[in-house]
């Protein structure tokens, strides 16, 4: 169970690192605009907000990586719960796609962390 939990935590961390790149560096590019369904005008107008959002996703990734490297059960639970809560909020306020990109992988990771613990 621990191996599966570790793989899932790593996957969730990688997802969040990719989100960091999209939000902080690619927001105004065609790739960033496509990922988030943005017009070029909106992307340009909101790029500072997106970068801030990306930074928060970076903190989630950093916490997950810390938990993985240290094999810290409490940190694994804490940061997967943070991911799930952020994902639920995003699902209701931004896009239902967030549920599948963030909540489902985070929930699976949390499930396996708890089963392994």
N, CA, C and O atoms as a Tinker XYZ file with bonds, in Angstrom:
   468  protein
     1  N      0.813000   -1.203000    0.000000    73     2
     2  CA     0.000000    0.000000    0.000000    64     1     3
     3  C      0.857000    1.268000    0.000000    63     2     4     5
     4  O      0.520000    2.255000   -0.654000    81     3
     5  N      1.963000    1.229000    0.737000    73     3     6
     6  CA     2.817000    2.421000    0.837000    64     5     7
     7  C      3.395000    2.808000   -0.526000    63     6     8     9
     8  O      3.504000    3.992000   -0.843000    81     7
     9  N      3.762000    1.812000   -1.326000    73     7    10
    10  CA     4.315000    2.099000   -2.657000    64     9    11
    11  C      3.260000    2.800000   -3.512000    63    10    12    13
    12  O      3.568000    3.775000   -4.197000    81    11
    13  N      2.041000    2.320000   -3.478000    73    11    14
    14  CA     0.964000    2.949000   -4.252000    64    13    15
    15  C      0.709000    4.361000   -3.737000    63    14    16    17
    16  O      0.530000    5.286000   -4.530000    81    15
    17  N      0.691000    4.535000   -2.418000    73    15    18
    18  CA     0.500000    5.866000   -1.829000    64    17    19
    19  C      1.604000    6.811000   -2.298000    63    18    20    21
    20  O      1.331000    7.954000   -2.663000    81    19
    21  N      2.843000    6.338000   -2.290000    73    19    22
    22  CA     3.962000    7.177000   -2.722000    64    21    23
    23  C      3.843000    7.560000   -4.198000    63    22    24    25
    24  O      4.103000    8.704000   -4.570000    81    23
    25  N      3.456000    6.614000   -5.023000    73    23    26
    26  CA     3.288000    6.892000   -6.453000    64    25    27
    27  C      2.191000    7.941000   -6.657000    63    26    28    29
    28  O      2.350000    8.862000   -7.457000    81    27
    29  N      1.090000    7.799000   -5.939000    73    27    30
    30  CA    -0.018000    8.743000   -6.085000    64    29    31
    31  C      0.343000   10.132000   -5.562000    63    30    32    33
    32  O     -0.033000   11.135000   -6.168000    81    31
    33  N      1.061000   10.200000   -4.454000    73    31    34
    34  CA     1.510000   11.500000   -3.943000    64    33    35
    35  C      2.445000   12.157000   -4.959000    63    34    36    37
    36  O      2.344000   13.356000   -5.219000    81    35
    37  N      3.346000   11.375000   -5.524000    73    35    38
    38  CA     4.257000   11.914000   -6.547000    64    37    39
    39  C      3.475000   12.412000   -7.757000    63    38    40    41
    40  O      3.789000   13.469000   -8.304000    81    39
    41  N      2.468000   11.669000   -8.174000    73    39    42
    42  CA     1.642000   12.076000   -9.307000    64    41    43
    43  C      0.921000   13.395000   -9.018000    63    42    44    45
    44  O      0.896000   14.289000   -9.864000    81    43
    45  N      0.342000   13.513000   -7.836000    73    43    46
    46  CA    -0.362000   14.740000   -7.464000    64    45    47
    47  C      0.626000   15.910000   -7.406000    63    46    48    49
    48  O      0.300000   17.014000   -7.842000    81    47
    49  N      1.822000   15.679000   -6.875000    73    47    50
    50  CA     2.842000   16.728000   -6.844000    64    49    51
    51  C      3.222000   17.152000   -8.261000    63    50    52    53
    52  O      3.362000   18.345000   -8.530000    81    51
    53  N      3.388000   16.197000   -9.161000    73    51    54
    54  CA     3.725000   16.520000  -10.554000    64    53    55
    55  C      2.607000   17.309000  -11.236000    63    54    56    57
    56  O      2.872000   18.240000  -11.996000    81    55
    57  N      1.376000   16.937000  -10.965000    73    55    58
    58  CA     0.234000   17.677000  -11.515000    64    57    59
    59  C      0.311000   19.129000  -11.060000    63    58    60    61
    60  O      0.110000   20.048000  -11.854000    81    59
    61  N      0.602000   19.329000   -9.781000    73    59    62
    62  CA     0.650000   20.693000   -9.258000    64    61    63
    63  C      1.866000   21.462000   -9.771000    63    62    64    65
    64  O      1.791000   22.674000   -9.969000    81    63
    65  N      2.961000   20.782000   -9.982000    73    63    66
    66  CA     4.109000   21.463000  -10.588000    64    65    67
    67  C      3.772000   21.909000  -12.013000    63    66    68    69
    68  O      4.169000   22.995000  -12.435000    81    67
    69  N      3.051000   21.084000  -12.741000    73    67    70
    70  CA     2.625000   21.456000  -14.089000    64    69    71
    71  C      1.667000   22.649000  -14.040000    63    70    72    73
    72  O      1.748000   23.549000  -14.876000    81    71
    73  N      0.766000   22.650000  -13.065000    73    71    74
    74  CA    -0.149000   23.784000  -12.902000    64    73    75
    75  C      0.642000   25.051000  -12.590000    63    74    76    77
    76  O      0.309000   26.127000  -13.089000    81    75
    77  N      1.686000   24.935000  -11.771000    73    75    78
    78  CA     2.548000   26.081000  -11.474000    64    77    79
    79  C      3.109000   26.663000  -12.770000    63    78    80    81
    80  O      3.052000   27.872000  -12.994000    81    79
    81  N      3.644000   25.804000  -13.606000    73    79    82
    82  CA     4.227000   26.257000  -14.867000    64    81    83
    83  C      3.161000   26.925000  -15.739000    63    82    84    85
    84  O      3.400000   27.990000  -16.309000    81    83
    85  N      2.003000   26.306000  -15.839000    73    83    86
    86  CA     0.926000   26.888000  -16.648000    64    85    87
    87  C      0.498000   28.255000  -16.120000    63    86    88    89
    88  O      0.328000   29.199000  -16.892000    81    87
    89  N      0.326000   28.357000  -14.814000    73    87    90
    90  CA    -0.201000   29.594000  -14.248000    64    89    91
    91  C      0.848000   30.698000  -14.138000    63    90    92    93
    92  O      0.531000   31.871000  -14.335000    81    91
    93  N      2.072000   30.343000  -13.832000    73    91    94
    94  CA     3.089000   31.374000  -13.614000    64    93    95
    95  C      3.849000   31.772000  -14.880000    63    94    96    97
    96  O      4.292000   32.913000  -15.006000    81    95
    97  N      4.000000   30.835000  -15.813000    73    95    98
    98  CA     4.877000   31.101000  -16.949000    64    97    99
    99  C      4.194000   30.993000  -18.313000    63    98   100   101
   100  O      4.636000   31.625000  -19.272000    81    99
   101  N      3.133000   30.211000  -18.413000    73    99   102
   102  CA     2.504000   29.973000  -19.714000    64   101   103
   103  C      1.102000   30.563000  -19.830000    63   102   104   105
   104  O      0.426000   30.344000  -20.835000    81   103
   105  N      0.662000   31.293000  -18.838000    73   103   106
   106  CA    -0.711000   31.807000  -18.774000    64   105   107
   107  C     -1.117000   32.549000  -20.039000    63   106   108   109
   108  O     -2.225000   32.354000  -20.538000    81   107
   109  N     -0.238000   33.396000  -20.565000    73   107   110
   110  CA    -0.590000   34.220000  -21.724000    64   109   111
   111  C     -0.205000   33.580000  -23.051000    63   110   112   113
   112  O     -0.376000   34.198000  -24.101000    81   111
   113  N      0.306000   32.370000  -23.025000    73   111   114
   114  CA     0.673000   31.667000  -24.255000    64   113   115
   115  C     -0.522000   30.862000  -24.767000    63   114   116   117
   116  O     -1.474000   30.625000  -24.024000    81   115
   117  N     -0.476000   30.446000  -26.018000    73   115   118
   118  CA    -1.577000   29.609000  -26.523000    64   117   119
   119  C     -1.810000   28.350000  -25.682000    63   118   120   121
   120  O     -2.954000   27.939000  -25.488000    81   119
   121  N     -0.748000   27.747000  -25.190000    73   119   122
   122  CA    -0.898000   26.535000  -24.360000    64   121   123
   123  C     -1.645000   26.841000  -23.062000    63   122   124   125
   124  O     -2.565000   26.114000  -22.686000    81   123
   125  N     -1.253000   27.909000  -22.384000    73   123   126
   126  CA    -1.923000   28.303000  -21.145000    64   125   127
   127  C     -3.368000   28.694000  -21.385000    63   126   128   129
   128  O     -4.259000   28.328000  -20.618000    81   127
   129  N     -3.595000   29.451000  -22.468000    73   127   130
   130  CA    -4.953000   29.877000  -22.781000    64   129   131
   131  C     -5.850000   28.684000  -23.095000    63   130   132   133
   132  O     -7.016000   28.650000  -22.700000    81   131
   133  N     -5.297000   27.712000  -23.805000    73   131   134
   134  CA    -6.084000   26.509000  -24.129000    64   133   135
   135  C     -6.387000   25.703000  -22.868000    63   134   136   137
   136  O     -7.506000   25.222000  -22.690000    81   135
   137  N     -5.394000   25.556000  -21.996000    73   135   138
   138  CA    -5.575000   24.760000  -20.778000    64   137   139
   139  C     -6.688000   25.310000  -19.893000    63   138   140   141
   140  O     -7.422000   24.555000  -19.255000    81   139
   141  N     -6.800000   26.636000  -19.866000    73   139   142
   142  CA    -7.781000   27.258000  -18.977000    64   141   143
   143  C     -8.956000   27.890000  -19.706000    63   142   144   145
   144  O     -9.815000   28.508000  -19.078000    81   143
   145  N     -9.004000   27.740000  -21.037000    73   143   146
   146  CA   -10.113000   28.284000  -21.809000    64   145   147
   147  C    -10.169000   29.804000  -21.767000    63   146   148   149
   148  O    -11.237000   30.378000  -21.552000    81   147
   149  N     -9.045000   30.454000  -21.967000    73   147   150
   150  CA    -8.947000   31.907000  -21.848000    64   149   151
   151  C     -8.863000   32.583000  -23.207000    63   150   152   153
   152  O     -8.365000   32.013000  -24.177000    81   151
   153  N     -9.356000   33.797000  -23.250000    73   151   154
   154  CA    -9.090000   34.633000  -24.412000    64   153   155
   155  C     -7.743000   35.315000  -24.181000    63   154   156   157
   156  O     -7.323000   35.472000  -23.034000    81   155
   157  N     -7.064000   35.720000  -25.246000    73   155   158
   158  CA    -5.788000   36.433000  -25.063000    64   157   159
   159  C     -5.942000   37.690000  -24.194000    63   158   160   161
   160  O     -5.061000   38.006000  -23.394000    81   159
   161  N     -7.042000   38.391000  -24.352000    73   159   162
   162  CA    -7.266000   39.621000  -23.578000    64   161   163
   163  C     -7.429000   39.318000  -22.085000    63   162   164   165
   164  O     -6.853000   39.998000  -21.236000    81   163
   165  N     -8.212000   38.300000  -21.786000    73   163   166
   166  CA    -8.398000   37.946000  -20.376000    64   165   167
   167  C     -7.102000   37.419000  -19.770000    63   166   168   169
   168  O     -6.772000   37.741000  -18.628000    81   167
   169  N     -6.377000   36.618000  -20.523000    73   167   170
   170  CA    -5.106000   36.077000  -20.029000    64   169   171
   171  C     -4.146000   37.212000  -19.684000    63   170   172   173
   172  O     -3.490000   37.183000  -18.643000    81   171
   173  N     -4.068000   38.194000  -20.546000    73   171   174
   174  CA    -3.165000   39.334000  -20.298000    64   173   175
   175  C     -3.614000   40.127000  -19.073000    63   174   176   177
   176  O     -2.794000   40.521000  -18.244000    81   175
   177  N     -4.910000   40.355000  -18.966000    73   175   178
   178  CA    -5.449000   41.147000  -17.855000    64   177   179
   179  C     -5.331000   40.430000  -16.507000    63   178   180   181
   180  O     -5.266000   41.080000  -15.464000    81   179
   181  N     -5.303000   39.117000  -16.525000    73   179   182
   182  CA    -5.320000   38.351000  -15.266000    64   181   183
   183  C     -4.000000   37.658000  -14.957000    63   182   184   185
   184  O     -3.946000   36.829000  -14.049000    81   183
   185  N     -2.927000   37.977000  -15.692000    73   183   186
   186  CA    -1.691000   37.221000  -15.518000    64   185   187
   187  C     -1.075000   37.368000  -14.123000    63   186   188   189
   188  O     -0.454000   36.422000  -13.637000    81   187
   189  N     -1.224000   38.513000  -13.470000    73   187   190
   190  CA    -0.683000   38.662000  -12.116000    64   189   191
   191  C     -1.450000   37.783000  -11.130000    63   190   192   193
   192  O     -0.857000   37.174000  -10.240000    81   191
   193  N     -2.760000   37.721000  -11.294000    73   191   194
   194  CA    -3.570000   36.856000  -10.427000    64   193   195
   195  C     -3.218000   35.386000  -10.649000    63   194   196   197
   196  O     -3.130000   34.607000   -9.700000    81   195
   197  N     -3.021000   35.023000  -11.900000    73   195   198
   198  CA    -2.675000   33.633000  -12.221000    64   197   199
   199  C     -1.320000   33.260000  -11.621000    63   198   200   201
   200  O     -1.149000   32.152000  -11.112000    81   199
   201  N     -0.364000   34.176000  -11.680000    73   199   202
   202  CA     0.952000   33.901000  -11.111000    64   201   203
   203  C      0.847000   33.689000   -9.603000    63   202   204   205
   204  O      1.514000   32.817000   -9.045000    81   203
   205  N      0.018000   34.480000   -8.956000    73   203   206
   206  CA    -0.199000   34.319000   -7.520000    64   205   207
   207  C     -0.817000   32.961000   -7.230000    63   206   208   209
   208  O     -0.407000   32.267000   -6.300000    81   207
   209  N     -1.795000   32.593000   -8.025000    73   207   210
   210  CA    -2.450000   31.284000   -7.897000    64   209   211
   211  C     -1.431000   30.166000   -8.114000    63   210   212   213
   212  O     -1.441000   29.163000   -7.402000    81   211
   213  N     -0.561000   30.344000   -9.092000    73   211   214
   214  CA     0.485000   29.356000   -9.364000    64   213   215
   215  C      1.414000   29.175000   -8.179000    63   214   216   217
   216  O      1.841000   28.060000   -7.879000    81   215
   217  N      1.725000   30.272000   -7.509000    73   215   218
   218  CA     2.589000   30.184000   -6.332000    64   217   219
   219  C      1.960000   29.306000   -5.257000    63   218   220   221
   220  O      2.646000   28.494000   -4.637000    81   219
   221  N      0.663000   29.466000   -5.035000    73   219   222
   222  CA    -0.024000   28.627000   -4.048000    64   221   223
   223  C      0.000000   27.155000   -4.451000    63   222   224   225
   224  O      0.172000   26.280000   -3.603000    81   223
   225  N     -0.169000   26.884000   -5.733000    73   223   226
   226  CA    -0.057000   25.501000   -6.194000    64   225   227
   227  C      1.357000   24.971000   -5.989000    63   226   228   229
   228  O      1.552000   23.783000   -5.733000    81   227
   229  N      2.332000   25.850000   -6.102000    73   227   230
   230  CA     3.719000   25.462000   -5.818000    64   229   231
   231  C      3.908000   25.061000   -4.367000    63   230   232   233
   232  O      4.649000   24.125000   -4.066000    81   231
   233  N      3.238000   25.767000   -3.470000    73   231   234
   234  CA     3.316000   25.391000   -2.053000    64   233   235
   235  C      2.697000   24.018000   -1.811000    63   234   236   237
   236  O      3.206000   23.235000   -1.009000    81   235
   237  N      1.605000   23.731000   -2.502000    73   235   238
   238  CA     1.004000   22.393000   -2.380000    64   237   239
   239  C      1.981000   21.325000   -2.878000    63   238   240   241
   240  O      2.169000   20.297000   -2.228000    81   239
   241  N      2.595000   21.572000   -4.025000    73   239   242
   242  CA     3.571000   20.618000   -4.571000    64   241   243
   243  C      4.750000   20.452000   -3.621000    63   242   244   245
   244  O      5.203000   19.332000   -3.385000    81   243
   245  N      5.247000   21.553000   -3.078000    73   243   246
   246  CA     6.386000   21.480000   -2.153000    64   245   247
   247  C      6.037000   20.659000   -0.915000    63   246   248   249
   248  O      6.851000   19.861000   -0.449000    81   247
   249  N      4.834000   20.849000   -0.383000    73   247   250
   250  CA     4.412000   20.075000    0.779000    64   249   251
   251  C      4.295000   18.594000    0.473000    63   250   252   253
   252  O      4.678000   17.755000    1.288000    81   251
   253  N      3.769000   18.273000   -0.696000    73   251   254
   254  CA     3.663000   16.865000   -1.094000    64   253   255
   255  C      5.034000   16.239000   -1.289000    63   254   256   257
   256  O      5.262000   15.099000   -0.885000    81   255
   257  N      5.940000   16.972000   -1.901000    73   255   258
   258  CA     7.307000   16.465000   -2.099000    64   257   259
   259  C      7.989000   16.269000   -0.753000    63   258   260   261
   260  O      8.660000   15.260000   -0.538000    81   259
   261  N      7.821000   17.226000    0.153000    73   259   262
   262  CA     8.370000   17.085000    1.506000    64   261   263
   263  C      7.833000   15.815000    2.165000    63   262   264   265
   264  O      8.595000   15.021000    2.717000    81   263
   265  N      6.523000   15.635000    2.101000    73   263   266
   266  CA     5.904000   14.457000    2.717000    64   265   267
   267  C      6.447000   13.174000    2.110000    63   266   268   269
   268  O      6.679000   12.196000    2.820000    81   267
   269  N      6.648000   13.176000    0.815000    73   267   270
   270  CA     7.147000   11.995000    0.116000    64   269   271
   271  C      8.596000   11.691000    0.495000    63   270   272   273
   272  O      8.939000   10.550000    0.804000    81   271
   273  N      9.430000   12.710000    0.467000    73   271   274
   274  CA    10.856000   12.520000    0.776000    64   273   275
   275  C     11.043000   12.092000    2.232000    63   274   276   277
   276  O     11.844000   11.206000    2.527000    81   275
   277  N     10.311000   12.717000    3.120000    73   275   278
   278  CA    10.457000   12.428000    4.559000    64   277   279
   279  C      9.638000   11.211000    4.998000    63   278   280   281
   280  O      9.774000   10.731000    6.124000    81   279
   281  N      8.792000   10.722000    4.096000    73   279   282
   282  CA     7.861000    9.646000    4.447000    64   281   283
   283  C      7.094000   10.021000    5.715000    63   282   284   285
   284  O      6.987000    9.242000    6.662000    81   283
   285  N      6.573000   11.228000    5.693000    73   283   286
   286  CA     5.882000   11.823000    6.835000    64   285   287
   287  C      4.372000   11.626000    6.663000    63   286   288   289
   288  O      3.739000   12.261000    5.821000    81   287
   289  N      3.820000   10.743000    7.471000    73   287   290
   290  CA     2.393000   10.416000    7.375000    64   289   291
   291  C      1.522000   11.649000    7.570000    63   290   292   293
   292  O      0.621000   11.908000    6.773000    81   291
   293  N      1.791000   12.417000    8.636000    73   291   294
   294  CA     0.961000   13.585000    8.938000    64   293   295
   295  C      1.022000   14.608000    7.801000    63   294   296   297
   296  O     -0.009000   15.158000    7.413000    81   295
   297  N      2.194000   14.865000    7.272000    73   295   298
   298  CA     2.326000   15.816000    6.159000    64   297   299
   299  C      1.634000   15.284000    4.909000    63   298   300   301
   300  O      1.051000   16.056000    4.147000    81   299
   301  N      1.694000   13.978000    4.694000    73   299   302
   302  CA     1.005000   13.384000    3.546000    64   301   303
   303  C     -0.497000   13.608000    3.643000    63   302   304   305
   304  O     -1.144000   13.982000    2.665000    81   303
   305  N     -1.043000   13.377000    4.824000    73   303   306
   306  CA    -2.478000   13.592000    5.034000    64   305   307
   307  C     -2.802000   15.079000    4.885000    63   306   308   309
   308  O     -3.734000   15.443000    4.168000    81   307
   309  N     -2.045000   15.924000    5.552000    73   307   310
   310  CA    -2.309000   17.359000    5.540000    64   309   311
   311  C     -2.308000   17.925000    4.122000    63   310   312   313
   312  O     -3.243000   18.624000    3.733000    81   311
   313  N     -1.272000   17.631000    3.354000    73   311   314
   314  CA    -1.170000   18.238000    2.028000    64   313   315
   315  C     -2.121000   17.618000    1.011000    63   314   316   317
   316  O     -2.564000   18.309000    0.094000    81   315
   317  N     -2.447000   16.337000    1.148000    73   315   318
   318  CA    -3.462000   15.786000    0.245000    64   317   319
   319  C     -4.840000   16.366000    0.580000    63   318   320   321
   320  O     -5.644000   16.601000   -0.322000    81   319
   321  N     -5.117000   16.596000    1.852000    73   319   322
   322  CA    -6.371000   17.251000    2.230000    64   321   323
   323  C     -6.398000   18.677000    1.681000    63   322   324   325
   324  O     -7.432000   19.115000    1.176000    81   323
   325  N     -5.285000   19.412000    1.768000    73   323   326
   326  CA    -5.222000   20.758000    1.186000    64   325   327
   327  C     -5.544000   20.723000   -0.303000    63   326   328   329
   328  O     -6.300000   21.556000   -0.803000    81   327
   329  N     -4.964000   19.754000   -1.009000    73   327   330
   330  CA    -5.210000   19.607000   -2.449000    64   329   331
   331  C     -6.697000   19.360000   -2.708000    63   330   332   333
   332  O     -7.289000   19.968000   -3.600000    81   331
   333  N     -7.286000   18.473000   -1.928000    73   331   334
   334  CA    -8.703000   18.138000   -2.110000    64   333   335
   335  C     -9.586000   19.352000   -1.843000    63   334   336   337
   336  O    -10.496000   19.642000   -2.620000    81   335
   337  N     -9.324000   20.059000   -0.753000    73   335   338
   338  CA   -10.135000   21.235000   -0.413000    64   337   339
   339  C     -9.994000   22.312000   -1.494000    63   338   340   341
   340  O    -10.988000   22.896000   -1.927000    81   339
   341  N     -8.762000   22.569000   -1.922000    73   339   342
   342  CA    -8.548000   23.559000   -2.993000    64   341   343
   343  C     -9.255000   23.114000   -4.270000    63   342   344   345
   344  O     -9.835000   23.935000   -4.981000    81   343
   345  N     -9.206000   21.835000   -4.553000    73   343   346
   346  CA    -9.857000   21.312000   -5.745000    64   345   347
   347  C    -11.368000   21.410000   -5.683000    63   346   348   349
   348  O    -12.015000   21.732000   -6.680000    81   347
   349  N    -11.930000   21.134000   -4.520000    73   347   350
   350  CA   -13.391000   21.259000   -4.365000    64   349   351
   351  C    -13.815000   22.714000   -4.549000    63   350   352   353
   352  O    -14.798000   23.003000   -5.231000    81   351
   353  N    -13.073000   23.612000   -3.944000    73   351   354
   354  CA   -13.381000   25.042000   -4.102000    64   353   355
   355  C    -13.279000   25.441000   -5.576000    63   354   356   357
   356  O    -14.160000   26.123000   -6.100000    81   355
   357  N    -12.216000   25.020000   -6.235000    73   355   358
   358  CA   -12.044000   25.325000   -7.654000    64   357   359
   359  C    -13.120000   24.713000   -8.525000    63   358   360   361
   360  O    -13.535000   25.309000   -9.519000    81   359
   361  N    -13.570000   23.532000   -8.159000    73   359   362
   362  CA   -14.637000   22.871000   -8.914000    64   361   363
   363  C    -15.905000   23.710000   -8.907000    63   362   364   365
   364  O    -16.572000   23.849000   -9.933000    81   363
   365  N    -16.236000   24.271000   -7.745000    73   363   366
   366  CA   -17.468000   25.048000   -7.629000    64   365   367
   367  C    -17.331000   26.486000   -8.106000    63   366   368   369
   368  O    -18.330000   27.107000   -8.471000    81   367
   369  N    -16.110000   27.033000   -8.113000    73   367   370
   370  CA   -15.949000   28.447000   -8.456000    64   369   371
   371  C    -15.325000   28.692000   -9.817000    63   370   372   373
   372  O    -15.471000   29.783000  -10.367000    81   371
   373  N    -14.630000   27.705000  -10.375000    73   371   374
   374  CA   -13.911000   27.944000  -11.632000    64   373   375
   375  C    -14.301000   26.968000  -12.741000    63   374   376   377
   376  O    -14.781000   27.383000  -13.796000    81   375
   377  N    -14.095000   25.672000  -12.501000    73   375   378
   378  CA   -14.328000   24.699000  -13.567000    64   377   379
   379  C    -14.551000   23.312000  -12.984000    63   378   380   381
   380  O    -13.856000   22.899000  -12.056000    81   379
   381  N    -15.515000   22.604000  -13.529000    73   379   382
   382  CA   -15.764000   21.231000  -13.077000    64   381   383
   383  C    -14.618000   20.295000  -13.438000    63   382   384   385
   384  O    -14.458000   19.239000  -12.827000    81   383
   385  N    -13.824000   20.680000  -14.426000    73   383   386
   386  CA   -12.665000   19.883000  -14.825000    64   385   387
   387  C    -11.670000   19.717000  -13.660000    63   386   388   389
   388  O    -10.957000   18.717000  -13.581000    81   387
   389  N    -11.636000   20.698000  -12.775000    73   387   390
   390  CA   -10.718000   20.654000  -11.629000    64   389   391
   391  C    -11.005000   19.439000  -10.753000    63   390   392   393
   392  O    -10.093000   18.881000  -10.142000    81   391
   393  N    -12.260000   19.033000  -10.691000    73   391   394
   394  CA   -12.610000   17.863000   -9.894000    64   393   395
   395  C    -11.802000   16.642000  -10.342000    63   394   396   397
   396  O    -11.291000   15.888000   -9.514000    81   395
   397  N    -11.694000   16.458000  -11.640000    73   395   398
   398  CA   -11.002000   15.282000  -12.179000    64   397   399
   399  C     -9.484000   15.440000  -12.198000    63   398   400   401
   400  O     -8.753000   14.452000  -12.121000    81   399
   401  N     -9.015000   16.673000  -12.301000    73   399   402
   402  CA    -7.574000   16.928000  -12.362000    64   401   403
   403  C     -6.958000   16.972000  -10.970000    63   402   404   405
   404  O     -5.808000   16.574000  -10.785000    81   403
   405  N     -7.718000   17.453000   -9.996000    73   403   406
   406  CA    -7.153000   17.696000   -8.674000    64   405   407
   407  C     -7.806000   16.865000   -7.571000    63   406   408   409
   408  O     -7.106000   16.236000   -6.778000    81   407
   409  N     -9.129000   16.856000   -7.512000    73   407   410
   410  CA    -9.815000   16.185000   -6.395000    64   409   411
   411  C     -9.686000   14.666000   -6.486000    63   410   412   413
   412  O     -9.360000   14.017000   -5.492000    81   411
   413  N     -9.935000   14.100000   -7.647000    73   411   414
   414  CA    -9.875000   12.643000   -7.780000    64   413   415
   415  C     -8.467000   12.111000   -7.487000    63   414   416   417
   416  O     -8.331000   11.196000   -6.675000    81   415
   417  N     -7.408000   12.651000   -8.121000    73   415   418
   418  CA    -6.069000   12.139000   -7.786000    64   417   419
   419  C     -5.706000   12.378000   -6.315000    63   418   420   421
   420  O     -5.108000   11.516000   -5.671000    81   419
   421  N     -6.070000   13.550000   -5.792000    73   419   422
   422  CA    -5.797000   13.836000   -4.381000    64   421   423
   423  C     -6.543000   12.890000   -3.454000    63   422   424   425
   424  O     -5.991000   12.422000   -2.458000    81   423
   425  N     -7.790000   12.611000   -3.783000    73   423   426
   426  CA    -8.586000   11.682000   -2.976000    64   425   427
   427  C     -8.024000   10.273000   -2.998000    63   426   428   429
   428  O     -7.977000    9.598000   -1.970000    81   427
   429  N     -7.602000    9.834000   -4.164000    73   427   430
   430  CA    -6.982000    8.499000   -4.257000    64   429   431
   431  C     -5.682000    8.442000   -3.455000    63   430   432   433
   432  O     -5.414000    7.466000   -2.754000    81   431
   433  N     -4.883000    9.499000   -3.569000    73   431   434
   434  CA    -3.632000    9.543000   -2.801000    64   433   435
   435  C     -3.934000    9.486000   -1.305000    63   434   436   437
   436  O     -3.297000    8.729000   -0.572000    81   435
   437  N     -4.899000   10.278000   -0.850000    73   435   438
   438  CA    -5.256000   10.267000    0.566000    64   437   439
   439  C     -5.752000    8.910000    1.011000    63   438   440   441
   440  O     -5.383000    8.434000    2.084000    81   439
   441  N     -6.577000    8.287000    0.206000    73   439   442
   442  CA    -7.087000    6.948000    0.532000    64   441   443
   443  C     -5.938000    5.973000    0.763000    63   442   444   445
   444  O     -5.918000    5.255000    1.763000    81   443
   445  N     -4.989000    5.948000   -0.158000    73   443   446
   446  CA    -3.881000    5.005000   -0.032000    64   445   447
   447  C     -2.917000    5.382000    1.085000    63   446   448   449
   448  O     -2.316000    4.504000    1.705000    81   447
   449  N     -2.764000    6.662000    1.346000    73   447   450
   450  CA    -1.944000    7.087000    2.506000    64   449   451
   451  C     -2.579000    6.545000    3.779000    63   450   452   453
   452  O     -1.890000    5.991000    4.636000    81   451
   453  N     -3.887000    6.705000    3.900000    73   451   454
   454  CA    -4.577000    6.233000    5.107000    64   453   455
   455  C     -4.546000    4.719000    5.213000    63   454   456   457
   456  O     -4.374000    4.187000    6.310000    81   455
   457  N     -4.707000    4.011000    4.100000    73   455   458
   458  CA    -4.637000    2.551000    4.126000    64   457   459
   459  C     -3.239000    2.057000    4.481000    63   458   460   461
   460  O     -3.088000    1.036000    5.152000    81   459
   461  N     -2.224000    2.778000    4.032000    73   459   462
   462  CA    -0.844000    2.381000    4.318000    64   461   463
   463  C     -0.413000    2.733000    5.726000    63   462   464   465
   464  O      0.481000    2.103000    6.291000    81   463
   465  N     -1.067000    3.763000    6.299000    73   463   466
   466  CA    -0.670000    4.265000    7.604000    64   465   467
   467  C     -1.127000    3.383000    8.699000    63   466   468
   468  O     -0.872000    3.667000    9.869000    81   467
